[in-house]
Amino acid sequence: MSIFIENETSVEFDFDFQEIIKKVINYTEEFVSCPYEAEVNVILTDNENIHAVNKEYRNIDRPTDVLSFPMIEYGSPANFEGIEEDDSLFNPETGELLLGDIMISVDKVFEQAEQYGHSCLRELAFLVAHSMLHLFGYDHMEEDERLMMEEKQRQIMEGLGIARNNSCS
């Protein structure tokens, strides 16, 4: 699995954020039983930049915590049937499945960790898991989809052993 992480901020975490991001991405890929080696790009940014992207791509004029840009249109979530028939979904150099891009506001990681009473590590891990589920075709626009996605998120966080706690640096 190729995971490319770009940090556009000067924010310092009190944990190895790259290790956490990679751990969550790898776990989520296994969790959904992805049959391919895959590639994911992650950009850590601030509220100002994610606001601009949110406005441009979603026509929502405010910052958000995380944006997902999936490369694959699934018939149903994490259904990989027929994907191998589309060469454009694979990196021609590595053969890896191009899952897509994740953009996370580091400002929101800190804000939401404080708001929800848990650590920045937990908030970052949660946002990566949430976004990875989007890259695998899960959504939360309808109530049944939302409930399914929330349950998958809970299972991923539990499987990773990342619980809520009360520290954030």
C-alpha positions as a Markdown table, in Angstrom:
| # | Residue | x | y | z |
|---|---|---|---|---|
| 1 | Met | 0.0 | 0.0 | 0.0 |
| 2 | Ser | 1.3 | 3.4 | -0.9 |
| 3 | Ile | 0.3 | 6.3 | 1.4 |
| 4 | Phe | 1.4 | 9.8 | 0.6 |
| 5 | Ile | 1.1 | 12.4 | 3.3 |
| 6 | Glu | 1.5 | 16.1 | 2.8 |
| 7 | Asn | 1.4 | 18.4 | 5.8 |
| 8 | Glu | 0.7 | 22.0 | 4.7 |
| 9 | Thr | 0.7 | 23.2 | 8.3 |
| 10 | Ser | 3.3 | 23.9 | 11.0 |
| 11 | Val | 1.1 | 22.4 | 13.7 |
| 12 | Glu | 2.9 | 20.0 | 16.0 |
| 13 | Phe | 1.1 | 16.9 | 17.4 |
| 14 | Asp | 2.2 | 15.1 | 20.5 |
| 15 | Phe | 2.1 | 11.8 | 18.6 |
| 16 | Asp | 3.4 | 10.5 | 15.3 |
| 17 | Phe | 0.6 | 11.7 | 13.1 |
| 18 | Gln | 2.0 | 9.9 | 10.0 |
| 19 | Glu | 2.1 | 6.6 | 11.9 |
| 20 | Ile | -1.5 | 7.0 | 13.0 |
| 21 | Ile | -2.7 | 7.9 | 9.5 |
| 22 | Lys | -0.9 | 4.9 | 8.0 |
| 23 | Lys | -2.2 | 2.6 | 10.7 |
| 24 | Val | -5.8 | 3.7 | 10.2 |
| 25 | Ile | -5.6 | 3.5 | 6.3 |
| 26 | Asn | -4.0 | 0.0 | 6.4 |
| 27 | Tyr | -6.5 | -1.2 | 9.0 |
| 28 | Thr | -9.5 | 0.1 | 7.0 |
| 29 | Glu | -8.3 | -1.4 | 3.8 |
| 30 | Glu | -8.1 | -4.8 | 5.5 |
| 31 | Phe | -11.5 | -4.1 | 7.3 |
| 32 | Val | -13.4 | -3.8 | 4.0 |
| 33 | Ser | -11.4 | -6.7 | 2.5 |
| 34 | Cys | -10.0 | -4.7 | -0.3 |
| 35 | Pro | -8.5 | -7.4 | -2.6 |
| 36 | Tyr | -5.9 | -5.0 | -4.1 |
| 37 | Glu | -2.8 | -3.1 | -3.0 |
| 38 | Ala | -3.9 | 0.5 | -3.0 |
| 39 | Glu | -2.7 | 4.1 | -3.1 |
| 40 | Val | -4.1 | 7.0 | -1.0 |
| 41 | Asn | -3.1 | 10.6 | -0.8 |
| 42 | Val | -3.6 | 12.6 | 2.5 |
| 43 | Ile | -3.3 | 16.3 | 2.8 |
| 44 | Leu | -3.2 | 18.0 | 6.2 |
| 45 | Thr | -4.2 | 21.6 | 5.9 |
| 46 | Asp | -5.9 | 24.4 | 7.8 |
| 47 | Asn | -9.4 | 25.8 | 8.0 |
| 48 | Glu | -8.7 | 28.5 | 5.4 |
| 49 | Asn | -7.5 | 26.1 | 2.7 |
| 50 | Ile | -10.2 | 23.4 | 3.4 |
| 51 | His | -12.8 | 26.2 | 3.3 |
| 52 | Ala | -11.7 | 27.2 | -0.2 |
| 53 | Val | -11.8 | 23.6 | -1.4 |
| 54 | Asn | -15.1 | 23.0 | 0.2 |
| 55 | Lys | -16.6 | 26.1 | -1.5 |
| 56 | Glu | -15.1 | 25.1 | -4.9 |
| 57 | Tyr | -16.1 | 21.4 | -4.9 |
| 58 | Arg | -19.2 | 21.3 | -2.8 |
| 59 | Asn | -20.4 | 24.9 | -3.0 |
| 60 | Ile | -20.4 | 25.0 | 0.8 |
| 61 | Asp | -19.0 | 28.3 | 2.1 |
| 62 | Arg | -17.3 | 27.2 | 5.4 |
| 63 | Pro | -14.5 | 25.1 | 6.6 |
| 64 | Thr | -15.1 | 21.4 | 7.2 |
| 65 | Asp | -13.2 | 18.8 | 9.1 |
| 66 | Val | -12.5 | 16.4 | 6.2 |
| 67 | Leu | -13.0 | 16.1 | 2.5 |
| 68 | Ser | -12.9 | 12.8 | 0.6 |
| 69 | Phe | -12.2 | 12.6 | -3.2 |
| 70 | Pro | -12.9 | 9.0 | -4.2 |
| 71 | Met | -11.5 | 7.8 | -7.6 |
| 72 | Ile | -13.9 | 4.8 | -7.8 |
| 73 | Glu | -17.7 | 4.6 | -8.3 |
| 74 | Tyr | -18.9 | 1.5 | -6.5 |
| 75 | Gly | -22.1 | -0.3 | -7.3 |
| 76 | Ser | -22.4 | -0.8 | -3.6 |
| 77 | Pro | -20.0 | 0.1 | -0.8 |
| 78 | Ala | -16.7 | -1.9 | -0.9 |
| 79 | Asn | -18.0 | -4.0 | -3.8 |
| 80 | Phe | -14.8 | -4.5 | -5.9 |
| 81 | Glu | -16.6 | -6.5 | -8.6 |
| 82 | Gly | -15.5 | -5.4 | -12.1 |
| 83 | Ile | -13.0 | -2.9 | -10.9 |
| 84 | Glu | -10.1 | -4.8 | -12.6 |
| 85 | Glu | -11.8 | -4.1 | -16.0 |
| 86 | Asp | -11.0 | -0.4 | -15.8 |
| 87 | Asp | -7.3 | 0.2 | -16.1 |
| 88 | Ser | -7.7 | 3.9 | -15.3 |
| 89 | Leu | -8.4 | 3.0 | -11.7 |
| 90 | Phe | -4.9 | 1.6 | -11.3 |
| 91 | Asn | -1.5 | 3.3 | -11.1 |
| 92 | Pro | 0.3 | 2.1 | -14.3 |
| 93 | Glu | 3.7 | 2.1 | -12.6 |
| 94 | Thr | 2.8 | 0.2 | -9.4 |
| 95 | Gly | -0.4 | -1.6 | -10.3 |
| 96 | Glu | -2.0 | -0.2 | -7.1 |
| 97 | Leu | -5.7 | 0.7 | -7.0 |
| 98 | Leu | -6.1 | 4.5 | -6.9 |
| 99 | Leu | -8.5 | 5.0 | -4.0 |
| 100 | Gly | -8.4 | 8.8 | -3.9 |
| 101 | Asp | -7.5 | 11.7 | -1.8 |
| 102 | Ile | -8.2 | 12.8 | 1.8 |
| 103 | Met | -8.0 | 16.4 | 3.0 |
| 104 | Ile | -8.1 | 17.0 | 6.7 |
| 105 | Ser | -8.3 | 20.4 | 8.5 |
| 106 | Val | -5.8 | 20.2 | 11.4 |
| 107 | Asp | -7.5 | 23.2 | 12.9 |
| 108 | Lys | -10.7 | 21.1 | 13.1 |
| 109 | Val | -8.9 | 18.1 | 14.6 |
| 110 | Phe | -8.0 | 20.3 | 17.6 |
| 111 | Glu | -11.4 | 22.1 | 17.7 |
| 112 | Gln | -13.4 | 18.8 | 17.6 |
| 113 | Ala | -11.2 | 16.9 | 19.9 |
| 114 | Glu | -11.8 | 19.6 | 22.5 |
| 115 | Gln | -15.5 | 19.8 | 21.6 |
| 116 | Tyr | -16.1 | 16.0 | 21.9 |
| 117 | Gly | -13.8 | 15.6 | 24.9 |
| 118 | His | -11.2 | 13.2 | 23.4 |
| 119 | Ser | -7.6 | 13.3 | 22.2 |
| 120 | Cys | -6.3 | 14.8 | 19.0 |
| 121 | Leu | -5.0 | 11.3 | 18.1 |
| 122 | Arg | -8.5 | 9.9 | 18.4 |
| 123 | Glu | -10.0 | 12.7 | 16.3 |
| 124 | Leu | -7.4 | 12.4 | 13.6 |
| 125 | Ala | -7.8 | 8.6 | 13.5 |
| 126 | Phe | -11.6 | 9.0 | 13.3 |
| 127 | Leu | -11.5 | 11.5 | 10.5 |
| 128 | Val | -9.1 | 9.2 | 8.5 |
| 129 | Ala | -11.4 | 6.2 | 9.1 |
| 130 | His | -14.5 | 8.2 | 8.1 |
| 131 | Ser | -12.8 | 9.4 | 4.9 |
| 132 | Met | -11.4 | 6.0 | 4.0 |
| 133 | Leu | -15.0 | 4.6 | 4.2 |
| 134 | His | -16.0 | 7.3 | 1.7 |
| 135 | Leu | -13.1 | 6.2 | -0.5 |
| 136 | Phe | -14.6 | 2.7 | -0.4 |
| 137 | Gly | -18.1 | 3.9 | -1.4 |
| 138 | Tyr | -19.8 | 4.4 | 1.9 |
| 139 | Asp | -21.9 | 7.5 | 2.5 |
| 140 | His | -24.2 | 9.0 | 5.1 |
| 141 | Met | -26.8 | 11.0 | 3.0 |
| 142 | Glu | -29.6 | 8.6 | 3.8 |
| 143 | Glu | -30.5 | 7.4 | 7.4 |
| 144 | Asp | -29.8 | 3.7 | 6.7 |
| 145 | Glu | -26.4 | 4.6 | 5.1 |
| 146 | Arg | -25.6 | 6.9 | 8.0 |
| 147 | Leu | -26.3 | 4.1 | 10.5 |
| 148 | Met | -24.2 | 1.6 | 8.5 |
| 149 | Met | -21.3 | 4.0 | 8.2 |
| 150 | Glu | -21.4 | 5.0 | 11.9 |
| 151 | Glu | -21.3 | 1.3 | 12.8 |
| 152 | Lys | -18.3 | 0.6 | 10.5 |
| 153 | Gln | -16.5 | 3.7 | 12.0 |
| 154 | Arg | -17.1 | 2.3 | 15.5 |
| 155 | Gln | -15.9 | -1.1 | 14.6 |
| 156 | Ile | -12.7 | 0.3 | 13.0 |
| 157 | Met | -11.9 | 2.5 | 15.9 |
| 158 | Glu | -12.6 | -0.3 | 18.3 |
| 159 | Gly | -10.5 | -2.7 | 16.2 |
| 160 | Leu | -7.6 | -0.2 | 16.3 |
| 161 | Gly | -7.9 | 0.1 | 20.0 |
| 162 | Ile | -8.3 | 3.9 | 19.8 |
| 163 | Ala | -10.7 | 5.0 | 22.5 |
| 164 | Arg | -11.9 | 8.4 | 23.6 |
| 165 | Asn | -9.9 | 10.1 | 26.3 |
| 166 | Asn | -9.5 | 13.5 | 27.7 |
| 167 | Ser | -6.1 | 14.8 | 26.4 |
| 168 | Cys | -5.3 | 17.0 | 23.5 |
| 169 | Ser | -2.0 | 18.7 | 22.8 |
